Amino acid sequence: MQIPIFTVDAFTNRPFSGNPAAVCLLENDLVENLHQKIATEMNLSETAFIRKLHPGDDFTKSSCFGLRWFTPTNEVPLCGHATLAAAAVLFHVQKNINSVLTFMTLSGELKARQVEDHIVLDLPLYFTYPQVDSSDNVFLCLLSLFHQAAVGDMVVQDLRYSPDTKKLLVRLSDAYERSVLEELQVSAQSFLSAEKTGKVKGLILTLKGDSGGKHKGHDFYSRYFAPWNGVQEDPVTGSAHAVLSSYWSEQLGKKEMLAFQCSRRGGELKISLRNDGRVDIAGQMAIVLKGNLTF
């Protein structure tokens, strides 16, 4: 069997930066356990599988496809950068003729469209809530561990939880600069020993943008860790920004924002909150590999 496969660096216009995702084009249904085997073999934070929904569908002419995402260890309900990568393969490799693509996913219908040199994703918007129950031992244990493994003696300005995505958002003090977030040494693997209930699936560290510094164009910064999904640190994370967008829009009083994820590879995301309760997240991409899986 041969399956066309591509590697796309998402949320960047430069190869070897941004967030790499593998994208597989499935002409026919795949034996279920092969999805995970392929994702484990690729060993990227996400491998996306685009599948035809009907026998007569065509990767060049059809506008609606199935889409699933797998980390090296499990399937996930939403992945922004791999959705951008999937759209990039259809638009730029398959030369899909449609202006808008629709993906049927575990998170419902997601749409992608081209706007100049960006691909715009229409994603769900997820809200966060303060830690209201100080007796919640899970959160107290996690926060204590995150201080040890991630932020040390740094000041945490806010702590929020997104129940829909099971992501914990930790905002560092506005007194810190971007370089502080970039230089943090985070032992993500140690998070696993503190949280085994399944209540948390990802940790977002975030920081307000520096309006007076050399990076004054960015409204906020972040880093993202998901060892519970086999991803120590994800370079640039669309799904985390579906959470960050609602939080920072509320904090800054803005619906249009520019974000930067401060991983080693780094990536930029353009954010626009919509009136229908969803969010448009736009990014650039670079296709760096084209080939076939053979087995």
Secondary structure by P-SEA (a helix, b strand, c coil): cbbbbbbbbcccccccccbbbbbbbbccccccaaaaaaaaaacccbbbbbbbcccccccccccbbbbbbbcccccccccaaaaaaaaaaaaccccccccbbbbbccccbbbbbbcccbbbbbbbbbbbbccccccaaaaaaaaaaaaacccccccccbbbbbccccbbbbbccccccaaaaaaccccccccccccccccccbbbbbbccccccccccccccbbbbbcccccccccccaaaaaaaaaaaaaaaccccbbbbbbccccbbbbbbbccccbbbbbbbbbbcbbbbbcc
